[in-house]
Amino acid sequence: LVERYLPSRWLTIARMDHGRIVRHFLSLAMIGLTAWIGLQLLAMFGGIAPGSGRAAWWTALIVLSPPLLSHSFLFFTEILSAAIALWVFVLLRRPSLGRWEAALAGAASGYLLLVHARNAGLVAALIVVGVLRLRRPPGPRASLVWFVAGAAAMAAVRALVTYHFWGTWISTPHARFDTTIGFGPGVLEAVTRLLGWLVDQEHGLLPYAPVWLLLPFGWWALWRRDRALCLDLSLVAFAYVGVMALPWLNTHGWRGGWSPAARFLVPVMPFFAVMMFAAVTTWTRAPWAVRALVAVQIVVNIVLWQQPK
């Protein structure tokens, strides 16, 4: 429509062609998903600290900081994975689910594996959380069956797609078990990946988002405040990171190619964000060290807004 109705001279002046127009619309869609993630975080923060103005401020800080900000307009799978995983998690937190809601949550969990094979740990953790929550009253037991059926249906679709393209049911060139790596080298590689995601100067989280140093304090605060929520969040986040760190299960490494920092951590950043916010609720007045950390983060955000890599 843009190409059809706008004068070609205008498009030339704006340096727009078909490829760039499509890319901008895809970026707009990713920005919309990121904004939705922000709204969900605001609601979850409000549930942890009702009536607190800190929820809005910390939501803005997290969404406008790496890695969410720097990936918010890029057509990668990570923002989509984060949005789907968070939606499923929020849905499963409801007191009860109807059959169709449960089936949709299960299907969305399974669909994450179609989005990217790196989401294997995320899928497994969400299914475990769903099964554990739906098997408890007051929800109907039928919801559990529908949830599992939805996940199984997407697993079958994924198997059929894999077989169509590669002639195998599970493994692909991008998703395979690597049994050639010994135990010692494998452990060393796993530790290297974890440290790389944290402190590498190009792909690490902390050099670009030092505010995440508050995460361990937030995890402990949430553990003391709401142990069930903390367990669910930890299972999803750490299962994803754990599978990604193991070279026997993940052949993609940890660097993320040409991308802003911490690309592979984006799918679970909303879960980490809820944990981190719990630390904020424990302070009557933020310590000076936290204020300094936030100030540094704001300066970094201003720089990275223009140069996200």
Secondary structure, DSSP 8 states (H G I E B T S, - for coil): -HHHHS-HHHHHHTT--HHHHHHHHHHHHHHHHHHHHHHHHHHHHHHHSTT-THHHHHHHHHHTSTTHHHHTTS--HHHHHHHHHHHHHHHHTSS---HHHHHHHHHHHHHHHHH-GGGHHHHHHHHHHHHHHHTSTTS-HHHHHHHHHHHHHHHHHHHHHHHHHHS-SS-BTTB-----S-HHHHHHHHHHHHHHHHH-TTT-STTT-GGGGGHHHHHHHHHHH-HHHHHHHHHHHHHHHHHHH-TTT--S-SS-SSSSTTGGGGGGHHHHHHHHHHHHTT-SS--HHHHHHHHHHHHHHHHHHH---
